[in-house]
C-alpha cells in the first residue's frame, strides 16, 4: 500500500500541466457554405428574380481554397513549439529566421542548434506549448484527494 502511494505521489509530481496543442485554423469554407445555404433559402423565396441572375448563384456555390499556412508567422522567436520535419518530431525553441531557414535549439539542450528549411517543416503539425486547464484540474482534485486520504490515515 505504501509503495503504491509513493509511486502515485512521484508520478503526480512529474506530470506537467503544459501540453503541445495544434492551433485550429479558421475554416472559411464552412462559413461560405452557411452563407450559401442562407442565400439559397432567399433564392427559393424569390425564385423569379434569381432566374434572371444565374451567375450570382454559381459564384456563391464555389468553395474557397483553404488559406495556405505561413510557417514564418507561426514560428516567431522565443516560441516553444513541437514541429514535424520529414516525419520526425522535434521540441524546439525558435531562435530566428535566416532567409528561408529556421534556426532553433532543442528544448532541454540549448547548445544543440538545429536548422530547418521552411519547405521541410510540416505547417499543419506545428504545435505550441500551452497550459492545459483540464489536466491542471485533474491534478488538483487528485492532490486534494491524496491529502484527504493522508489526513484520514493519520487520524485513524
N, C-alpha and C positions, 0 to 999 in steps of 0.2 A: 504494500500500500504506500509506504513512504517512498519507495523507489519510483513508483508511478507519479507520485505527487511532485517529486523533484524534476522528473522528466517533463511534466507539463509546465512547471514554472520556467524551466530553461527554454523550452520551445516557444513559450509566450514572450519571453524577453528577447528572443532573436527574431520575432516577427515584426515586419515593418508595415506601417500604415500607408506607405507610398508604393504606388504601382505604376507601371508603364501602360498608358492608355493612348489609343489612336484617336485623334480628333475626327469627328464625323463631319463630312463635307455637307454643305447645304445643297440639297438636291433641287435644282431649278427645274428639272424635267417634271417632277411631281407637281410643282406649283403651276407649271404650264398646263398639265393635264387637268388640274382642278379648274383653272380659268377656262379651259376649252369646254369642260362639262357645263360650267355655268353659262357660258356663251351658247352652248348647244341648246340649253333649255330656252334661252331667249330666242334662238333661231326657230325652234318649234312653235313658239307662240306668235312669232311674226314671220311666218314662212313666205308670205307673199313678197315682203320687202327683200328678203335674203335671196330669193330666186334671181334677182337681178344682179346680185353681188357674189357669185360663186368663188371668186378668187380670195376673198377675205376669209371664208370658212376654211379654205385649203391652207392658208397661211397659219391659222390657229392650230390646225392639226399637226403641223410639222413640229417634231420634237427637237429641242436644242441638244447639242452635244455637251457632255459634261465638261466643266471647266478644267483645263489641264492644271496639274499640281505644280506650283512653283516651289521647288526644293530650297532655293536660296532664301525665300521669305520664311519658310518653315524652320529652317536651321539657322537661327541667329546666334551670335556669340554668347557664351556662358549658359547655354541651354543644356540640360541633362536629358538626353534622348536615347532611344533604342532604335537603331536603323538596321535595315536588311540590305546587305551588299552581296550580290552574286550568290544568294542562297544561304549566306552566313550572317547571323545577327551579332551586332556589336552594341554594347552600352558605352556611350561616349559623352564627353562634354565638349561642345563645339568651341573652338578657339577663333577661327577666322576663315574667310573665303579668299583664296588666291586665284583670281580669274575664274576658271571653271572647276577648281579643285577645293574640296573641303579639307581643312586642317583641323584635327581634333586630337584629344588624348583619351585614353581609357579611363573609366570612372575611378577605379581603385589603383591605377598606376599612372600618375601624371607624367612620368618620364617617358612613357611609351607613346610616341607621336604617330598618329595614323593619318594617311592621306587617301582620299577617295575622289574620283571624278564624279561629277554630278550625274552622268549617264549610268554609272554603276549602282547608284542608290535607288532603291525601290521607293518611290514617293508615296505609295499607298500604305506602306507599312512603317511610316515614321511615327513612333510612339513617344509621347512626352511623359516625363515623370511627374505624377500628380498625387495629391493627397486623396486617399480613398476613405470616405466617411463610413461606409458600411463595415469595412474592416476595422476601423477605429472603434465603432460601436460594439462589434463583436468582442474585441479585445477588452474593452471597458467592462462589459457585462461579465465576461469570464473572470476578469480580475476581481470584481466585486463578489462574485460567487465564491471564488477561491478564498478571499478574505473572510467571508461569512462562514465557510466550512472550517477554516482555520480557527476562528474565534469559537465556534461551536465545539470543536475538538478540544480546545484548551480549557473551556469551561466544564466540559463533561468529565 
